[in-house]
Amino acid sequence: MEYSGKALRALVIFVFLMAIAGCAAQRPGGPPPELPSQRQGAMPSFDDSFAQSESPRPVSPQELPPLVIPSPYQTISPFDGAPPVSLQLFDAPLREVLATVAEDAGLNVVFHQGVPQAFPLSLTLDRTPVEEALEIIMDISGCYYQLRGQTLHVHRFVTRTFNIPYVNTRSSFVSNLGGDVLGGSGTGANYRGEFSMRYDNPEEMNDFSLHIQENVEKLLSEEGRYVLNRFSGVLNVTDHHPNVQNIELMLERILEHSFKQVLIEAQIFEVVLNDSHSLGIDWTNAFSAGSGVGIIGQATGGSFGLPGGDMATGVVQYTRNNFTGMLQVMRNAGNLEALSNPRIRVMNSQTAIISSGRITPFWTKRVDYSEVGGQINRIETYDRRDVLSGISMGVTPVIAPDGSILLTVIPVSTNFEEIDQQTDSSGDLIVSAPVVNMKEAGTIIRVQDNDMVVIGGLISTSTRRETQEVSGLSAIPLLGHLFRGSRDVQERRELVIFLRIRSVEI
């Protein structure tokens, strides 16, 4: 036993000495052992990578990949995984058909009040998705369904609320053109020449809410009902699903059509005609081939009181050269005066009123007599009236589906002359009324975007007092009137209106 213990100690000492000898065999100046990260093909460590990229190249935003944020929710339809529907039915009750489809899809079905559960259905479906099959059944039966959880709710009626963003305004415009052109209103000879045109745009025609009500009523079924708040533009409709869908489609088309706008840039001029153009501007030569002004078309409607040439109303493609050329034509005809330059946006099918001038107020007096108890009483009535001395114009654009614009233009020019007073046999004033010189025209014309409408030929005659004198001599006391004189001069003026029409995208 003692020998075995000595042998074990000797073995341990031998192993220890061999280990020390192995460490001493390494030369102190040799290279360090190769690290695993330095071997060929090995991945560099995080520290090595950071040391090699102390100055990274800046990356532009275009080089970065798009940031994709996964949705935290995933919509799962109850119809996902449901087997397709295959049916061949003839006069099958609605209740049984829906119960079969719901059972195959793993859904519950609830029939609300009024649903015609015995409605007969005849259809053939071959491997049709459940959702599509339900839509077909609802269209045939006129019902509507809602899916809440795992339950299919079937309704007879559906309620939908629509917001109609529209300003609750109403406007009206009336213009009567023409009349008795012969003036044969006497009793001796009944000769009359009547030619007139009435542009009547009454208030109810521009009542947007009224039109909505009328259209909704025509699309409702006998069981349907609706409520329209005219001030807030909220429309609530309850009816069968197909009827509500038709109303929704109608409102979309109406709003899409009504919200289109037209920009009207008007320029109104008056030309004091010279002697060589006393009959008005010769628009025929103005739009001839050699004038440099390109004519596109003439008015499709009628114009009245336009003696200034064949081209009293027409359409020109707007360019700077065309407009400058027409201004030069007017300058050649006389002194050119700019009266107004309004710009206005008009919604589709709405009427815009443009007025420019001076309002002249006056009082009318009317005297009536009444007899009470043998005594004659005198009754005097005073009313205030206003007369516009200037121009007013009504413009109504209608945008066609092809982008062209149907334009109704009615310009009216008025000039206050005097107050006409009527007296009785005793010289007492009975009634007074203004005398107004009026020029009017009306036309309906079709234009394209960026066209310019030209309306001319509205000629009037006015008289002004002109004084002539010899400078210096006319100021001599007592004798100055010998070197000074005055005369009445008649002036002929032509009113010319330019309307540039442009469609506006919202």
Secondary structure, DSSP 8 states (H G I E B T S, - for coil): -HHHHHHHHHHHHHHHHHHHHHHHTS-TTS-----GGGSTT----HHHHHHHTSS-----GGGS-------S-----TTTT---EEEEEEEEEHHHHHHHHHHHHT-EEEE-TT--TT-EEEEEEEEE-HHHHHHHHHHHHT-EEEEETTEEEEES-EEEEEE---------EEEEEEEESS---SSS-----EEEEEEEE-GGGG-HHHHHHHHHHHHS-TT-EEEEETTTTEEEEEE-HHHHHHHHHHHHHHHHHHT-EEEEEEEEEEEEE-GGGTT---HHHHTSGGGS--EEEE-SS---S--S-S-SEEEEE--HHHHHHHHHHHHHHEEEEEEE--EEEEETT--EEEEEEEEEEEEEEEEEEEEETTEEEEEEEEEEEEEEEEEEEEEEEEE-TTS-EEEEEEEEEEEEEEEEEEE-TTS-EEEEEEEEEEEE--EEEEE-TTEEEEEEEEEEEEEEEEEEE-TTGGGSTTTGGGGEEEEEEEEEEEEEEEEEEEEE--
